């Protein structure tokens, strides 16, 4: 059995192998204990939120976690339904709780479940906090002589109300009601199912909204290879309509987003973040720091400069962005993988709020998302292509071998182009002589090599990625 180890956002494992009821009953009260020790909104508050997504046995694992936390002497608010992870983060802040424990494996395949820990401030706890939880694993929390109270609650009403108040909801609703915009959603069988329709109280065309713990044989990750049904439905609609259409894709626990434009083009957060920066700074008049991770597009600093906004770069993992949000006025913080959060909200990525802001941008500009992005490319003089591939390695020993190669035999050429710089903030980001870049990064919890590249053309991107793939397999 693999050790319990927290990665970029929580502990995850294969159900009935690494992720078991006994282990959840061990970790959950330790997480509650560390949350209490590291500070809540109110020193007298002993309440912990426990939530879950729609994965196999998620509600049963949540119940196990809730009872274990209750028996350790904490009061517990246990959700009575699935909901987005950001809804539980928001509840932790609004209900003055110590924090939240969410049973979810986010975008991982159906065999996985996981546990995320959220702080009283409404965001991911810092690496220091998860390290404290790991350090206590050998000392289980003792049963309390006075168990806490356990009550059920529904996180949806307060969450929907909060998000409605953050945008021009009437303008969005009017545009949908008058058929100026048609909205599609791929819920990927996850926790966002029904969410956007509930917020908007208007017709939203949703696919994959049923509960399927196997996620159609794929994974609830907002990537083009999993979106054939959404592409098909939107193409059919576009042949019959001349208005704008927009599709949103939400991952398994609704903290990551991607989009599809009226022409059926897939739009990752590398495109969405620049659009959001422009909208929030130009149309809403908001200000603050722009935060990007090392895998973020080079256009993001250029958009920030366009609006005279400061820029800050972090390692990959939204907890680093959330930590920065606690001390700095932030406009938007975004990850390449689809996690985007806002200084106007809790320090947490929130896919449904991102969808609302993007809808607002389309309504107020009268432009399709791709039209907005093309205009931004022209204004910054920067055009690029981007892609990423995940390469599954044979085992963790293979991972160690490749790390050793990178450290002891530094790369000087990639795809026949000279390496001019290597950023080791998170992984190995190689800047090439032509301005392009390749990032080689290893998963912290599984034998997976993540390869990212941005270049002037998609052909060059694929050359870089294929070179890296060959290097990993032959190196």
C-alpha positions in Angstrom: 0.0 0.0 0.0 1.4 3.4 -1.0 2.1 5.9 1.8 -0.4 8.6 2.5 1.1 11.7 0.8 -0.5 15.0 -0.1 0.3 16.2 -3.6 -0.5 19.5 -5.3 -4.0 19.5 -4.0 -4.8 16.8 -1.5 -4.2 13.1 -1.0 -5.5 10.7 -3.7 -5.4 7.0 -4.1 -7.1 4.0 -5.8 -10.3 3.0 -4.0 -9.9 -0.2 -1.9 -6.2 -0.2 -2.5 -4.6 3.0 -1.3 -7.8 4.8 -0.5 -9.7 2.9 2.2 -12.3 3.6 4.9 -9.7 2.9 7.6 -7.2 5.4 6.2 -9.9 8.1 5.7 -10.9 7.6 9.4 -7.3 8.1 10.3 -6.6 11.2 8.1 -9.8 13.2 8.6 -9.5 13.8 12.4 -5.8 14.6 12.0 -6.7 17.2 9.3 -9.3 18.6 11.7 -6.7 18.7 14.5 -4.2 20.6 12.4 -6.9 23.0 11.1 -7.7 23.8 14.8 -4.0 24.3 15.6 -3.2 26.5 12.6 -6.1 28.8 13.3 -9.8 29.3 12.3 -12.0 32.3 11.9 -13.0 32.0 15.5 -10.9 30.4 18.2 -14.1 29.1 19.8 -15.4 27.5 16.6 -14.9 23.8 16.5 -16.9 23.1 13.4 -15.5 21.2 10.4 -17.3 21.1 7.0 -17.3 17.7 5.3 -18.3 17.5 1.6 -18.0 15.1 -1.4 -18.4 14.9 -5.1 -20.2 12.1 -7.2 -17.5 9.4 -7.3 -18.0 5.8 -6.3 -18.8 5.6 -2.6 -18.0 9.3 -2.1 -20.9 9.9 0.2 -20.0 6.8 2.3 -16.4 8.0 2.6 -17.6 11.4 3.6 -19.8 9.9 6.3 -16.8 7.9 7.6 -14.7 11.1 7.7 -17.5 13.0 9.4 -18.0 10.4 12.1 -14.3 10.2 12.7 -14.0 14.0 13.1 -17.1 14.0 15.3 -15.6 11.3 17.6 -12.4 13.4 17.9 -14.5 16.1 19.6 -15.3 18.4 16.7 -18.7 19.6 15.5 -19.4 18.5 11.9 -21.5 19.9 9.1 -21.9 17.1 6.6 -23.3 17.8 3.2 -26.5 16.0 2.3 -25.7 16.2 -1.4 -22.8 16.3 -3.8 -21.5 19.9 -4.6 -18.5 21.6 -6.2 -15.4 21.7 -4.0 -15.5 25.6 -4.1 -19.0 25.5 -2.6 -17.5 23.7 0.5 -14.6 26.1 0.6 -17.1 29.0 0.6 -19.2 27.4 3.3 -16.1 27.1 5.5 -15.6 30.8 5.3 -19.2 31.9 5.5 -20.1 29.6 8.3 -17.0 30.5 10.4 -15.7 26.9 10.4 -12.2 25.7 11.1 -12.1 24.5 7.5 -13.4 21.8 5.2 -12.6 18.3 4.3 -13.8 17.3 0.8 -13.9 13.8 -0.5 -13.0 14.1 -4.2 -10.3 13.0 -6.7 -11.0 16.0 -8.9 -10.1 15.1 -12.5 -8.6 11.7 -11.9 -10.1 8.5 -13.5 -12.9 6.6 -11.7 -10.7 4.2 -9.8 -9.5 7.1 -7.7 -10.9 9.0 -4.7 -9.2 11.6 -2.6 -9.3 14.0 0.3 -8.8 17.8 0.0 -8.2 20.0 3.0 -9.5 23.6 2.9 -8.8 26.4 5.4 -11.1 28.7 7.3 -10.3 31.4 4.8 -12.0 29.4 2.0 -9.1 28.0 0.1 -6.5 25.3 -0.1 -4.2 25.0 2.9 -0.5 25.6 2.4 2.0 22.8 1.9 3.2 23.5 5.5 -0.2 22.5 6.8 -0.5 19.3 4.8 3.1 18.4 5.9 1.9 18.7 9.5 -0.9 16.3 8.8 1.5 13.8 7.2 3.8 14.2 10.2 1.0 13.1 12.6 0.0 9.9 10.7 1.9 7.8 13.2 -0.1 9.3 16.1 -3.9 8.9 15.5 -6.3 11.3 17.2 -7.7 9.7 20.4 -11.5 9.4 20.8 -12.9 12.3 22.7 -14.8 11.9 25.9 -17.3 14.4 24.5 -18.0 13.8 20.8 -19.0 16.8 18.7 -22.4 17.3 17.0 -23.0 16.1 13.5 -25.6 17.9 11.4 -26.5 17.9 7.7 -26.6 20.9 5.4 -27.1 21.8 1.8 -24.2 24.0 0.4 -25.9 24.9 -2.9 -28.3 27.8 -1.9 -25.7 30.0 -0.3 -23.1 29.2 -3.0 -25.5 30.0 -5.9 -26.6 33.3 -4.2 -23.0 34.4 -3.7 -22.1 33.8 -7.4 -25.3 35.5 -8.7 -24.3 38.6 -6.8 -20.8 38.8 -8.3 -21.9 39.3 -12.0 -24.5 41.1 -14.0 -26.8 38.2 -13.7 -29.8 40.1 -15.2 -27.8 41.0 -18.3 -26.7 37.4 -18.8 -30.2 36.0 -18.2 -31.6 38.5 -20.8 -29.0 37.5 -23.4 -29.9 33.8 -22.9 -33.7 34.4 -22.8 -33.5 36.5 -26.1 -31.4 33.8 -27.8 -28.4 36.1 -28.2 -26.4 33.4 -26.5 -27.0 29.7 -26.2 -25.2 28.1 -23.3 -24.0 24.5 -23.3 -22.4 22.6 -20.4 -20.4 19.3 -20.2 -20.6 18.4 -16.5 -18.4 15.3 -17.1 -20.7 13.4 -14.8 -19.3 15.5 -11.9 -20.3 17.8 -9.1 -21.1 20.8 -11.4 -24.1 18.9 -12.8 -27.2 21.2 -12.8 -25.1 24.0 -11.2 -25.1 26.7 -13.9 -28.8 26.2 -14.6 -29.5 26.5 -10.9 -27.5 29.8 -10.8 -28.9 31.3 -14.0 -32.4 30.0 -13.7 -32.4 29.9 -17.5 -32.2 27.1 -20.1 -28.8 25.5 -20.2 -28.1 22.6 -22.5 -26.2 20.1 -20.4 -24.6 16.8 -21.5 -23.1 14.1 -19.2 -25.0 15.3 -16.3 -25.9 11.9 -15.0 -23.9 10.2 -12.3 -21.4 7.8 -13.8 -18.5 6.8 -11.4 -16.6 5.4 -14.4 -16.9 8.7 -16.3 -17.7 7.0 -19.6 -14.5 5.1 -19.5 -12.3 8.2 -19.4 -11.6 10.9 -16.8 -13.5 14.0 -15.7 -10.8 16.3 -17.0 -11.5 19.2 -19.3 -9.5 18.0 -22.3 -10.7 17.7 -26.0 -10.4 13.9 -26.1 -13.2 13.6 -23.6 -15.6 16.1 -25.2 -16.9 14.3 -28.3 -20.5 14.6 -27.2 -20.3 18.3 -26.4 -18.6 19.0 -29.8 -21.3 17.0 -31.6 -24.2 18.8 -29.8 -22.7 22.2 -30.4 -22.0 21.6 -34.1 -25.6 20.5 -34.6 -26.9 23.6 -32.9 -24.6 25.9 -34.8 -25.9 24.6 -38.2 -29.4 25.6 -37.1 -28.6 29.0 -35.4 -26.8 32.2 -36.3 -26.4 33.4 -32.7 -23.4 33.1 -30.4 -23.0 29.8 -28.5 -20.6 29.0 -25.7 -19.8 25.7 -24.1 -18.3 25.2 -20.7 -16.6 22.1 -19.4 -16.2 21.4 -15.7 -14.0 18.8 -14.1 -15.1 16.2 -11.6 -15.3 18.6 -8.6 -15.9 21.8 -10.6 -12.8 23.7 -9.7 -11.3 23.5 -13.3 -12.8 24.9 -16.5 -12.4 24.8 -20.2 -14.6 26.2 -23.0 -15.8 25.7 -26.5 -16.5 28.6 -28.8 -19.2 29.1 -31.4 -17.0 27.5 -34.1 -16.4 24.4 -32.0 -12.8 25.4 -31.0 -11.5 24.1 -27.7 -10.3 26.9 -25.4 -8.0 26.0 -22.5 -7.3 28.3 -19.6 -4.2 29.4 -21.5 -6.8 31.3 -23.6 -9.4 31.9 -21.0 -7.1 33.6 -18.4 -6.1 36.4 -20.8 -9.8 37.0 -21.7 -10.7 37.1 -18.0 -7.8 39.6 -17.2 -9.1 41.9 -19.9 -12.7 41.7 -18.9 -12.1 42.2 -15.2 -9.6 45.0 -15.7 -11.2 46.8 -18.6 -15.0 46.3 -18.3 -15.3 45.8 -14.5 -12.6 48.2 -13.5 -11.0 45.7 -11.0 -7.3 45.8 -10.2 -4.7 43.7 -8.5 -1.9 41.2 -9.1 -2.1 38.7 -11.9 -0.7 35.3 -10.7 0.4 32.6 -13.2 2.1 29.3 -12.6 5.3 28.3 -14.4 3.3 26.5 -17.0 1.2 29.5 -17.9 1.3 31.1 -21.4 3.7 33.8 -22.2 0.8 36.0 -23.3 -0.3 36.4 -19.7 2.5 38.7 -18.7 1.9 40.7 -21.9 -1.8 41.1 -21.0 -0.9 42.1 -17.5 1.5 44.7 -18.8 -1.2 46.0 -21.2 -3.3 46.9 -18.2 -0.5 48.0 -16.0 -1.0 45.0 -13.6 1.7 43.5 -11.5 2.6 39.8 -12.2 3.7 37.0 -9.9 4.7 33.5 -10.8 4.3 30.4 -8.7 5.0 26.6 -8.8 2.2 24.5 -10.2 -0.7 23.8 -7.7 -3.4 26.2 -6.8 -2.5 26.1 -3.1 0.5 28.4 -4.0 -1.9 30.9 -5.7 -4.3 30.7 -2.7 -1.4 31.3 -0.3 -0.4 34.4 -2.3 -4.0 35.6 -2.3 -4.1 35.7 1.5 -1.5 38.5 1.6 -1.8 40.3 -1.7 -4.6 42.1 -3.6 -5.1 39.8 -6.6 -7.1 40.3 -9.7 -6.9 36.7 -11.1 -4.8 33.7 -10.5 -4.8 30.9 -13.0 -3.3 27.5 -13.8 -2.6 25.9 -17.1 -4.8 22.9 -16.1 -8.0 25.0 -15.8 -8.0 26.2 -12.2 -8.8 30.0 -12.0 -9.6 32.1 -9.0 -10.3 35.7 -8.2 -9.5 38.4 -5.6 -13.2 39.2 -5.7 -14.0 35.8 -4.2 -12.5 33.3 -1.8 -8.9 32.3 -2.6 -10.1 29.2 -4.4 -10.4 28.2 -8.0 -14.0 28.2 -9.0 -15.1 26.9 -12.4 -18.8 28.1 -12.1 -17.7 31.6 -11.3 -15.3 31.5 -14.2 -18.1 30.5 -16.5 -20.2 33.4 -15.2 -17.4 35.9 -15.8 -16.8 34.6 -19.3 -20.5 34.8 -20.1 -20.5 38.4 -18.8 -17.5 39.1 -21.1 -19.3 37.8 -24.1 -22.5 39.7 -23.3 -20.8 43.0 -22.7 -18.4 42.8 -25.6 -20.8 41.2 -28.1 -17.9 39.1 -29.2 -17.3 35.3 -29.3 -14.6 34.1 -26.9 -12.2 33.4 -29.8 -12.8 36.8 -31.2 -11.8 38.4 -27.9 -8.7 36.3 -27.8 -7.7 37.1 -31.4 -8.1 40.8 -30.6 -5.8 40.4 -27.5 -3.2 38.6 -29.6 -3.2 41.5 -32.0 -3.0 44.1 -29.2 0.0 42.3 -27.6 1.7 41.3 -30.8 2.0 37.8 -29.5 0.7 34.6 -31.2 1.4 31.1 -30.0 0.2 27.5 -29.8 0.3 25.3 -26.7 -0.2 21.7 -25.8 0.6 19.2 -23.1 1.0 15.4 -22.9 1.2 13.1 -19.9 3.5 10.2 -20.2 2.9 7.2 -17.9 6.2 5.7 -16.7 6.7 2.1 -15.7 7.2 2.9 -12.0 8.6 5.4 -9.5 12.1 4.0 -10.1 11.9 5.2 -13.7 10.8 8.6 -12.5 13.9 8.7 -10.2 16.2 7.7 -13.1 14.9 10.6 -15.3 15.3 13.1 -12.5 18.9 12.0 -12.1 19.5 12.4 -15.8 18.1 16.0 -15.7 20.2 16.9 -12.7 23.5 15.2 -13.8 23.3 15.6 -17.6 21.6 19.0 -18.1 20.0 19.4 -21.5 21.7 21.8 -23.8 19.6 21.2 -27.0 16.0 20.3 -27.5 14.6 19.5 -31.0 17.8 20.9 -32.5 17.4 24.2 -30.7 19.8 25.5 -28.1 18.7 25.8 -24.4 19.3 29.3 -23.1 17.8 29.0 -19.6 16.4 26.4 -17.2 13.9 27.4 -14.6 13.6 24.9 -11.7 10.9 26.6 -9.7 8.7 23.5 -10.4 10.1 20.8 -12.7 12.5 21.8 -15.5 11.4 24.6 -17.7 13.7 25.0 -20.7 13.7 28.3 -22.6 14.9 27.8 -26.1 16.9 30.1 -28.4 13.8 30.9 -30.5 11.8 32.0 -27.5 9.8 28.8 -27.2 9.7 26.7 -24.0 9.4 23.1 -22.9 8.5 22.2 -19.3 9.4 18.7 -18.0 7.6 18.0 -14.7 7.0 14.9 -12.6 3.8 14.1 -10.7 4.6 14.0 -7.0 2.3 11.1 -6.2 2.3 8.7 -9.3 4.8 7.6 -12.0 3.6 10.2 -14.5 5.8 12.6 -16.5 4.0 15.8 -17.6 5.3 17.6 -20.7 4.3 21.1 -21.6 5.3 23.3 -24.5 4.4 26.7 -26.0 5.8 27.8 -29.4 4.9 30.0 -32.3 3.1 27.2 -34.1 1.4 23.9 -33.2 3.9 22.1 -35.4 6.8 23.4 -33.3 4.9 22.5 -30.1 4.5 18.9 -31.2 8.2 18.8 -32.2 9.2 19.8 -28.7 6.8 17.4 -27.0 7.7 14.5 -29.3 11.4 15.2 -28.6 10.8 15.1 -24.9 8.8 11.9 -25.1 11.5 10.2 -27.1 14.1 11.5 -24.6 12.2 10.1 -21.7 11.7 6.7 -23.3 15.3 6.3 -24.6 17.2 8.5 -22.2 
